[in-house]
Amino acid sequence: MTNKIPFHVGSYIKDVIKEVGITNADFAKRAGVDVEVIDKLVNEEIPVNKDLALKLERVTKVDYKTWLNLQKTYEERIKR
């Protein structure tokens, strides 16, 4: 059994935005989504689906499957 703390994908994206030194609006524009989507994501109010994962991949260069796997792992650990 693992004791790892689950992290929502939004927490990773929040870190990326902070590291790069841009705003949520800038990130959203680069990803091609409304800023409300990024705001909700970093506030952990929405999950990542395939469409959003592909857009995150475009900005972060992290494979979309990684974002989907992180989301799946988060959801599985929350259920426990």
PDB file as gemmi writes it, atoms N, CA and C in Angstrom:
CRYST1    1.000    1.000    1.000  90.00  90.00  90.00 P 1                      
ATOM      1  N   MET A   1       0.844  -1.186   0.000  1.00  0.00           N  
ATOM      2  CA  MET A   1       0.000   0.000   0.000  1.00  0.00           C  
ATOM      3  C   MET A   1       0.883   1.240   0.000  1.00  0.00           C  
ATOM      4  N   THR A   2       0.453   2.249  -0.703  1.00  0.00           N  
ATOM      5  CA  THR A   2       1.236   3.473  -0.831  1.00  0.00           C  
ATOM      6  C   THR A   2       0.651   4.581   0.035  1.00  0.00           C  
ATOM      7  N   ASN A   3       1.514   5.422   0.545  1.00  0.00           N  
ATOM      8  CA  ASN A   3       1.080   6.556   1.354  1.00  0.00           C  
ATOM      9  C   ASN A   3       1.282   7.872   0.617  1.00  0.00           C  
ATOM     10  N   LYS A   4       1.429   7.793  -0.680  1.00  0.00           N  
ATOM     11  CA  LYS A   4       1.667   9.008  -1.456  1.00  0.00           C  
ATOM     12  C   LYS A   4       0.448   9.920  -1.410  1.00  0.00           C  
ATOM     13  N   ILE A   5       0.719  11.201  -1.347  1.00  0.00           N  
ATOM     14  CA  ILE A   5      -0.346  12.197  -1.342  1.00  0.00           C  
ATOM     15  C   ILE A   5      -0.780  12.437  -2.790  1.00  0.00           C  
ATOM     16  N   PRO A   6      -2.079  12.345  -3.057  1.00  0.00           N  
ATOM     17  CA  PRO A   6      -2.543  12.597  -4.430  1.00  0.00           C  
ATOM     18  C   PRO A   6      -2.529  14.089  -4.744  1.00  0.00           C  
ATOM     19  N   PHE A   7      -2.072  14.404  -5.933  1.00  0.00           N  
ATOM     20  CA  PHE A   7      -2.069  15.792  -6.387  1.00  0.00           C  
ATOM     21  C   PHE A   7      -2.949  15.922  -7.615  1.00  0.00           C  
ATOM     22  N   HIS A   8      -3.803  16.911  -7.594  1.00  0.00           N  
ATOM     23  CA  HIS A   8      -4.644  17.231  -8.743  1.00  0.00           C  
ATOM     24  C   HIS A   8      -3.744  17.817  -9.837  1.00  0.00           C  
ATOM     25  N   VAL A   9      -4.088  17.542 -11.081  1.00  0.00           N  
ATOM     26  CA  VAL A   9      -3.312  18.075 -12.201  1.00  0.00           C  
ATOM     27  C   VAL A   9      -3.185  19.594 -12.108  1.00  0.00           C  
ATOM     28  N   GLY A  10      -4.220  20.236 -11.602  1.00  0.00           N  
ATOM     29  CA  GLY A  10      -4.193  21.692 -11.471  1.00  0.00           C  
ATOM     30  C   GLY A  10      -3.046  22.195 -10.625  1.00  0.00           C  
ATOM     31  N   SER A  11      -2.638  21.425  -9.625  1.00  0.00           N  
ATOM     32  CA  SER A  11      -1.509  21.869  -8.796  1.00  0.00           C  
ATOM     33  C   SER A  11      -0.217  21.865  -9.595  1.00  0.00           C  
ATOM     34  N   TYR A  12      -0.072  20.915 -10.495  1.00  0.00           N  
ATOM     35  CA  TYR A  12       1.104  20.882 -11.374  1.00  0.00           C  
ATOM     36  C   TYR A  12       1.089  22.072 -12.333  1.00  0.00           C  
ATOM     37  N   ILE A  13      -0.076  22.342 -12.901  1.00  0.00           N  
ATOM     38  CA  ILE A  13      -0.183  23.457 -13.844  1.00  0.00           C  
ATOM     39  C   ILE A  13       0.050  24.777 -13.127  1.00  0.00           C  
ATOM     40  N   LYS A  14      -0.436  24.904 -11.913  1.00  0.00           N  
ATOM     41  CA  LYS A  14      -0.184  26.111 -11.121  1.00  0.00           C  
ATOM     42  C   LYS A  14       1.324  26.325 -10.944  1.00  0.00           C  
ATOM     43  N   ASP A  15       2.040  25.231 -10.666  1.00  0.00           N  
ATOM     44  CA  ASP A  15       3.496  25.311 -10.520  1.00  0.00           C  
ATOM     45  C   ASP A  15       4.176  25.722 -11.827  1.00  0.00           C  
ATOM     46  N   VAL A  16       3.710  25.168 -12.933  1.00  0.00           N  
ATOM     47  CA  VAL A  16       4.283  25.518 -14.247  1.00  0.00           C  
ATOM     48  C   VAL A  16       4.087  27.003 -14.518  1.00  0.00           C  
ATOM     49  N   ILE A  17       2.890  27.485 -14.287  1.00  0.00           N  
ATOM     50  CA  ILE A  17       2.581  28.898 -14.525  1.00  0.00           C  
ATOM     51  C   ILE A  17       3.479  29.790 -13.671  1.00  0.00           C  
ATOM     52  N   LYS A  18       3.651  29.399 -12.424  1.00  0.00           N  
ATOM     53  CA  LYS A  18       4.490  30.178 -11.513  1.00  0.00           C  
ATOM     54  C   LYS A  18       5.958  30.160 -11.959  1.00  0.00           C  
ATOM     55  N   GLU A  19       6.463  28.975 -12.309  1.00  0.00           N  
ATOM     56  CA  GLU A  19       7.855  28.832 -12.733  1.00  0.00           C  
ATOM     57  C   GLU A  19       8.162  29.654 -13.984  1.00  0.00           C  
ATOM     58  N   VAL A  20       7.229  29.653 -14.922  1.00  0.00           N  
ATOM     59  CA  VAL A  20       7.437  30.377 -16.179  1.00  0.00           C  
ATOM     60  C   VAL A  20       7.254  31.877 -15.976  1.00  0.00           C  
ATOM     61  N   GLY A  21       6.491  32.237 -14.953  1.00  0.00           N  
ATOM     62  CA  GLY A  21       6.276  33.651 -14.661  1.00  0.00           C  
ATOM     63  C   GLY A  21       5.248  34.313 -15.553  1.00  0.00           C  
ATOM     64  N   ILE A  22       4.185  33.549 -15.853  1.00  0.00           N  
ATOM     65  CA  ILE A  22       3.107  34.100 -16.674  1.00  0.00           C  
ATOM     66  C   ILE A  22       1.818  34.072 -15.861  1.00  0.00           C  
ATOM     67  N   THR A  23       0.788  34.644 -16.426  1.00  0.00           N  
ATOM     68  CA  THR A  23      -0.515  34.633 -15.771  1.00  0.00           C  
ATOM     69  C   THR A  23      -1.345  33.450 -16.270  1.00  0.00           C  
ATOM     70  N   ASN A  24      -2.421  33.165 -15.554  1.00  0.00           N  
ATOM     71  CA  ASN A  24      -3.352  32.140 -16.024  1.00  0.00           C  
ATOM     72  C   ASN A  24      -3.888  32.502 -17.401  1.00  0.00           C  
ATOM     73  N   ALA A  25      -4.127  33.791 -17.625  1.00  0.00           N  
ATOM     74  CA  ALA A  25      -4.640  34.243 -18.924  1.00  0.00           C  
ATOM     75  C   ALA A  25      -3.634  33.975 -20.030  1.00  0.00           C  
ATOM     76  N   ASP A  26      -2.348  34.223 -19.760  1.00  0.00           N  
ATOM     77  CA  ASP A  26      -1.308  33.942 -20.760  1.00  0.00           C  
ATOM     78  C   ASP A  26      -1.239  32.447 -21.066  1.00  0.00           C  
ATOM     79  N   PHE A  27      -1.285  31.649 -20.025  1.00  0.00           N  
ATOM     80  CA  PHE A  27      -1.245  30.197 -20.203  1.00  0.00           C  
ATOM     81  C   PHE A  27      -2.448  29.736 -21.017  1.00  0.00           C  
ATOM     82  N   ALA A  28      -3.617  30.247 -20.666  1.00  0.00           N  
ATOM     83  CA  ALA A  28      -4.842  29.880 -21.373  1.00  0.00           C  
ATOM     84  C   ALA A  28      -4.757  30.232 -22.851  1.00  0.00           C  
ATOM     85  N   LYS A  29      -4.237  31.407 -23.135  1.00  0.00           N  
ATOM     86  CA  LYS A  29      -4.105  31.835 -24.531  1.00  0.00           C  
ATOM     87  C   LYS A  29      -3.184  30.892 -25.293  1.00  0.00           C  
ATOM     88  N   ARG A  30      -2.071  30.527 -24.675  1.00  0.00           N  
ATOM     89  CA  ARG A  30      -1.125  29.602 -25.321  1.00  0.00           C  
ATOM     90  C   ARG A  30      -1.744  28.226 -25.537  1.00  0.00           C  
ATOM     91  N   ALA A  31      -2.611  27.822 -24.606  1.00  0.00           N  
ATOM     92  CA  ALA A  31      -3.251  26.511 -24.703  1.00  0.00           C  
ATOM     93  C   ALA A  31      -4.467  26.522 -25.624  1.00  0.00           C  
ATOM     94  N   GLY A  32      -4.985  27.721 -25.893  1.00  0.00           N  
ATOM     95  CA  GLY A  32      -6.164  27.818 -26.747  1.00  0.00           C  
ATOM     96  C   GLY A  32      -7.456  27.524 -26.021  1.00  0.00           C  
ATOM     97  N   VAL A  33      -7.502  27.898 -24.730  1.00  0.00           N  
ATOM     98  CA  VAL A  33      -8.722  27.711 -23.941  1.00  0.00           C  
ATOM     99  C   VAL A  33      -9.078  29.022 -23.252  1.00  0.00           C  
ATOM    100  N   ASP A  34     -10.299  29.106 -22.762  1.00  0.00           N  
ATOM    101  CA  ASP A  34     -10.718  30.281 -22.002  1.00  0.00           C  
ATOM    102  C   ASP A  34      -9.969  30.309 -20.672  1.00  0.00           C  
ATOM    103  N   VAL A  35      -9.697  31.489 -20.190  1.00  0.00           N  
ATOM    104  CA  VAL A  35      -8.987  31.628 -18.920  1.00  0.00           C  
ATOM    105  C   VAL A  35      -9.775  30.982 -17.784  1.00  0.00           C  
ATOM    106  N   GLU A  36     -11.098  30.947 -17.902  1.00  0.00           N  
ATOM    107  CA  GLU A  36     -11.908  30.322 -16.873  1.00  0.00           C  
ATOM    108  C   GLU A  36     -11.568  28.841 -16.710  1.00  0.00           C  
ATOM    109  N   VAL A  37     -11.218  28.195 -17.797  1.00  0.00           N  
ATOM    110  CA  VAL A  37     -10.843  26.779 -17.753  1.00  0.00           C  
ATOM    111  C   VAL A  37      -9.571  26.607 -16.928  1.00  0.00           C  
ATOM    112  N   ILE A  38      -8.585  27.444 -17.187  1.00  0.00           N  
ATOM    113  CA  ILE A  38      -7.333  27.351 -16.434  1.00  0.00           C  
ATOM    114  C   ILE A  38      -7.543  27.753 -14.984  1.00  0.00           C  
ATOM    115  N   ASP A  39      -8.346  28.779 -14.754  1.00  0.00           N  
ATOM    116  CA  ASP A  39      -8.650  29.172 -13.378  1.00  0.00           C  
ATOM    117  C   ASP A  39      -9.280  28.009 -12.611  1.00  0.00           C  
ATOM    118  N   LYS A  40     -10.248  27.355 -13.224  1.00  0.00           N  
ATOM    119  CA  LYS A  40     -10.918  26.228 -12.569  1.00  0.00           C  
ATOM    120  C   LYS A  40      -9.971  25.045 -12.389  1.00  0.00           C  
ATOM    121  N   LEU A  41      -9.093  24.826 -13.359  1.00  0.00           N  
ATOM    122  CA  LEU A  41      -8.138  23.728 -13.265  1.00  0.00           C  
ATOM    123  C   LEU A  41      -7.167  23.952 -12.110  1.00  0.00           C  
ATOM    124  N   VAL A  42      -6.553  25.126 -12.040  1.00  0.00           N  
ATOM    125  CA  VAL A  42      -5.576  25.373 -10.978  1.00  0.00           C  
ATOM    126  C   VAL A  42      -6.231  25.463  -9.598  1.00  0.00           C  
ATOM    127  N   ASN A  43      -7.527  25.723  -9.569  1.00  0.00           N  
ATOM    128  CA  ASN A  43      -8.269  25.723  -8.302  1.00  0.00           C  
ATOM    129  C   ASN A  43      -8.861  24.341  -8.002  1.00  0.00           C  
ATOM    130  N   GLU A  44      -8.483  23.368  -8.838  1.00  0.00           N  
ATOM    131  CA  GLU A  44      -8.883  21.963  -8.662  1.00  0.00           C  
ATOM    132  C   GLU A  44     -10.390  21.775  -8.695  1.00  0.00           C  
ATOM    133  N   GLU A  45     -11.050  22.557  -9.525  1.00  0.00           N  
ATOM    134  CA  GLU A  45     -12.507  22.484  -9.640  1.00  0.00           C  
ATOM    135  C   GLU A  45     -12.962  21.616 -10.807  1.00  0.00           C  
ATOM    136  N   ILE A  46     -12.056  21.333 -11.747  1.00  0.00           N  
ATOM    137  CA  ILE A  46     -12.409  20.496 -12.896  1.00  0.00           C  
ATOM    138  C   ILE A  46     -11.311  19.460 -13.121  1.00  0.00           C  
ATOM    139  N   PRO A  47     -11.684  18.312 -13.699  1.00  0.00           N  
ATOM    140  CA  PRO A  47     -10.683  17.309 -14.041  1.00  0.00           C  
ATOM    141  C   PRO A  47     -10.106  17.578 -15.428  1.00  0.00           C  
ATOM    142  N   VAL A  48      -9.056  16.868 -15.738  1.00  0.00           N  
ATOM    143  CA  VAL A  48      -8.466  16.952 -17.074  1.00  0.00           C  
ATOM    144  C   VAL A  48      -9.087  15.848 -17.919  1.00  0.00           C  
ATOM    145  N   ASN A  49      -9.598  16.236 -19.080  1.00  0.00           N  
ATOM    146  CA  ASN A  49     -10.085  15.257 -20.046  1.00  0.00           C  
ATOM    147  C   ASN A  49      -9.094  15.215 -21.210  1.00  0.00           C  
ATOM    148  N   LYS A  50      -9.349  14.380 -22.195  1.00  0.00           N  
ATOM    149  CA  LYS A  50      -8.397  14.213 -23.297  1.00  0.00           C  
ATOM    150  C   LYS A  50      -8.178  15.518 -24.043  1.00  0.00           C  
ATOM    151  N   ASP A  51      -9.236  16.247 -24.324  1.00  0.00           N  
ATOM    152  CA  ASP A  51      -9.117  17.501 -25.065  1.00  0.00           C  
ATOM    153  C   ASP A  51      -8.223  18.504 -24.325  1.00  0.00           C  
ATOM    154  N   LEU A  52      -8.463  18.655 -23.042  1.00  0.00           N  
ATOM    155  CA  LEU A  52      -7.667  19.592 -22.259  1.00  0.00           C  
ATOM    156  C   LEU A  52      -6.232  19.087 -22.122  1.00  0.00           C  
ATOM    157  N   ALA A  53      -6.066  17.784 -21.956  1.00  0.00           N  
ATOM    158  CA  ALA A  53      -4.722  17.212 -21.853  1.00  0.00           C  
ATOM    159  C   ALA A  53      -3.910  17.489 -23.113  1.00  0.00           C  
ATOM    160  N   LEU A  54      -4.540  17.398 -24.274  1.00  0.00           N  
ATOM    161  CA  LEU A  54      -3.849  17.704 -25.531  1.00  0.00           C  
ATOM    162  C   LEU A  54      -3.425  19.170 -25.583  1.00  0.00           C  
ATOM    163  N   LYS A  55      -4.257  20.034 -25.056  1.00  0.00           N  
ATOM    164  CA  LYS A  55      -3.927  21.462 -25.029  1.00  0.00           C  
ATOM    165  C   LYS A  55      -2.826  21.758 -24.014  1.00  0.00           C  
ATOM    166  N   LEU A  56      -2.830  21.049 -22.898  1.00  0.00           N  
ATOM    167  CA  LEU A  56      -1.751  21.201 -21.924  1.00  0.00           C  
ATOM    168  C   LEU A  56      -0.433  20.726 -22.524  1.00  0.00           C  
ATOM    169  N   GLU A  57      -0.497  19.647 -23.283  1.00  0.00           N  
ATOM    170  CA  GLU A  57       0.694  19.122 -23.943  1.00  0.00           C  
ATOM    171  C   GLU A  57       1.307  20.176 -24.870  1.00  0.00           C  
ATOM    172  N   ARG A  58       0.476  20.887 -25.577  1.00  0.00           N  
ATOM    173  CA  ARG A  58       0.942  21.913 -26.515  1.00  0.00           C  
ATOM    174  C   ARG A  58       1.784  22.969 -25.802  1.00  0.00           C  
ATOM    175  N   VAL A  59       1.398  23.325 -24.593  1.00  0.00           N  
ATOM    176  CA  VAL A  59       2.084  24.385 -23.860  1.00  0.00           C  
ATOM    177  C   VAL A  59       3.264  23.843 -23.059  1.00  0.00           C  
ATOM    178  N   THR A  60       3.062  22.706 -22.406  1.00  0.00           N  
ATOM    179  CA  THR A  60       4.078  22.203 -21.476  1.00  0.00           C  
ATOM    180  C   THR A  60       5.083  21.253 -22.111  1.00  0.00           C  
ATOM    181  N   LYS A  61       4.732  20.713 -23.270  1.00  0.00           N  
ATOM    182  CA  LYS A  61       5.553  19.692 -23.942  1.00  0.00           C  
ATOM    183  C   LYS A  61       5.573  18.378 -23.172  1.00  0.00           C  
ATOM    184  N   VAL A  62       4.661  18.228 -22.219  1.00  0.00           N  
ATOM    185  CA  VAL A  62       4.477  16.980 -21.492  1.00  0.00           C  
ATOM    186  C   VAL A  62       3.378  16.205 -22.214  1.00  0.00           C  
ATOM    187  N   ASP A  63       3.651  14.962 -22.548  1.00  0.00           N  
ATOM    188  CA  ASP A  63       2.717  14.135 -23.300  1.00  0.00           C  
ATOM    189  C   ASP A  63       1.328  14.131 -22.664  1.00  0.00           C  
ATOM    190  N   TYR A  64       0.313  14.245 -23.497  1.00  0.00           N  
ATOM    191  CA  TYR A  64      -1.061  14.318 -22.989  1.00  0.00           C  
ATOM    192  C   TYR A  64      -1.424  13.097 -22.159  1.00  0.00           C  
ATOM    193  N   LYS A  65      -0.849  11.942 -22.481  1.00  0.00           N  
ATOM    194  CA  LYS A  65      -1.136  10.721 -21.730  1.00  0.00           C  
ATOM    195  C   LYS A  65      -0.653  10.843 -20.282  1.00  0.00           C  
ATOM    196  N   THR A  66       0.412  11.584 -20.077  1.00  0.00           N  
ATOM    197  CA  THR A  66       0.905  11.821 -18.726  1.00  0.00           C  
ATOM    198  C   THR A  66      -0.120  12.590 -17.915  1.00  0.00           C  
ATOM    199  N   TRP A  67      -0.697  13.636 -18.517  1.00  0.00           N  
ATOM    200  CA  TRP A  67      -1.723  14.419 -17.819  1.00  0.00           C  
ATOM    201  C   TRP A  67      -2.936  13.548 -17.501  1.00  0.00           C  
ATOM    202  N   LEU A  68      -3.338  12.711 -18.449  1.00  0.00           N  
ATOM    203  CA  LEU A  68      -4.484  11.829 -18.217  1.00  0.00           C  
ATOM    204  C   LEU A  68      -4.178  10.801 -17.127  1.00  0.00           C  
ATOM    205  N   ASN A  69      -2.969  10.269 -17.123  1.00  0.00           N  
ATOM    206  CA  ASN A  69      -2.584   9.302 -16.092  1.00  0.00           C  
ATOM    207  C   ASN A  69      -2.532   9.946 -14.713  1.00  0.00           C  
ATOM    208  N   LEU A  70      -2.035  11.174 -14.645  1.00  0.00           N  
ATOM    209  CA  LEU A  70      -2.018  11.889 -13.367  1.00  0.00           C  
ATOM    210  C   LEU A  70      -3.439  12.103 -12.856  1.00  0.00           C  
ATOM    211  N   GLN A  71      -4.345  12.451 -13.764  1.00  0.00           N  
ATOM    212  CA  GLN A  71      -5.748  12.652 -13.382  1.00  0.00           C  
ATOM    213  C   GLN A  71      -6.347  11.346 -12.870  1.00  0.00           C  
ATOM    214  N   LYS A  72      -6.100  10.270 -13.598  1.00  0.00           N  
ATOM    215  CA  LYS A  72      -6.634   8.961 -13.216  1.00  0.00           C  
ATOM    216  C   LYS A  72      -6.092   8.535 -11.848  1.00  0.00           C  
ATOM    217  N   THR A  73      -4.794   8.700 -11.635  1.00  0.00           N  
ATOM    218  CA  THR A  73      -4.181   8.344 -10.362  1.00  0.00           C  
ATOM    219  C   THR A  73      -4.770   9.169  -9.228  1.00  0.00           C  
ATOM    220  N   TYR A  74      -4.938  10.463  -9.467  1.00  0.00           N  
ATOM    221  CA  TYR A  74      -5.543  11.344  -8.466  1.00  0.00           C  
ATOM    222  C   TYR A  74      -6.936  10.848  -8.082  1.00  0.00           C  
ATOM    223  N   GLU A  75      -7.748  10.558  -9.081  1.00  0.00           N  
ATOM    224  CA  GLU A  75      -9.120  10.129  -8.824  1.00  0.00           C  
ATOM    225  C   GLU A  75      -9.159   8.792  -8.078  1.00  0.00           C  
ATOM    226  N   GLU A  76      -8.257   7.874  -8.437  1.00  0.00           N  
ATOM    227  CA  GLU A  76      -8.219   6.580  -7.757  1.00  0.00           C  
ATOM    228  C   GLU A  76      -7.811   6.727  -6.296  1.00  0.00           C  
ATOM    229  N   ARG A  77      -6.849   7.589  -6.028  1.00  0.00           N  
ATOM    230  CA  ARG A  77      -6.398   7.768  -4.647  1.00  0.00           C  
ATOM    231  C   ARG A  77      -7.431   8.499  -3.794  1.00  0.00           C  
ATOM    232  N   ILE A  78      -8.168   9.402  -4.404  1.00  0.00           N  
ATOM    233  CA  ILE A  78      -9.224  10.107  -3.677  1.00  0.00           C  
ATOM    234  C   ILE A  78     -10.338   9.136  -3.284  1.00  0.00           C  
ATOM    235  N   LYS A  79     -10.621   8.176  -4.161  1.00  0.00           N  
ATOM    236  CA  LYS A  79     -11.675   7.208  -3.872  1.00  0.00           C  
ATOM    237  C   LYS A  79     -11.336   6.334  -2.675  1.00  0.00           C  
ATOM    238  N   ARG A  80     -10.059   6.101  -2.423  1.00  0.00           N  
ATOM    239  CA  ARG A  80      -9.627   5.230  -1.305  1.00  0.00           C  
ATOM    240  C   ARG A  80      -9.886   5.879  -0.036  1.00  0.00           C  
TER     241      ARG A  80                                                      
END                                                                             
